[in-house]
Amino acid sequence: MCVVPDEAMASVYLDNKLVKQTDWKPVSQQCWDLKFSLDLDRVCSLLFNTYYYDFFDMVFERWSMQTFVAKCPS
């Protein structure tokens, strides 16, 4: 059985600190129209998470990507 998620939410972390998070929205091809800028000059890690909420009322992480900058500032 394939479970199709009902709602989704995304978050962005810089150095393990939450810097941006969307609201829960119904899943669609363009459920968010969000633009923002981040200063990445002194960042060691960048993490994107996407969370889905299904009809069983369970929240689970479906996709996550973390990138580490080659040289972290001292």
N, C-alpha and C positions, 0 to 999 in steps of 0.2 A: 504494500500500500504506500503510495506517495503522498506525503503531507505537504500541502501548499501553505506557506505562511500567510497569516492575515495582515500583520503589521510589521514594520521594520524601523530600526533606529540606528544611527551611525555615530561614532565618536572618534575624536582625534586626540592623541596624547603626544606631548613633547617631553622627553626625559621623565616619563612616568607620571606626568601631571596632565590632568584633563584640561584641554584648552578650548574645545568646541564639541558640542553635542547637539544632535537634531532632535526634534520631537518625534514621537511615534506617529507613523503615517501608514495608510493602507499601501500595500505593496503594488507598485506599478513601475512601468519603465522609467518614468521621471517623477518619482514621488517626492524628491526634494529639488528645489531650485535655490541653491545656497552657494554664495560666494563669500570668501573671507581671505585675508592674507595673514601670514605668519612670518615672524622674524626667525630665520633659521641660522643666524650667525654663530651662536654659541650652543647649538643643540647637538647632543650625542645620539639620541634615538628618536625615531618618529614611528608612531603606532596608529594604525587605522583598524577599527573594529566595526563590524556590522552585526546587529542582533536582530533576531526574528522572534515573533510572538505568534504561536499557532492557536488553533481552535481548541486545543486541550489546555489552554491557559499556562503553557510552559514557555519560558524564555530560554533561548539557547544561542550561543555564539556560532554563527555559521561561517564567517570568513574573518580572517585576521592577517594583517601584514605588518611586519616590523622591519625597519631599516636602521642600520647603525652607520653613523658618519665615520669616515675613515680615521680622522684625527679629532679627538675630543679636546676641547680647551682645558688647560690646567687650572 
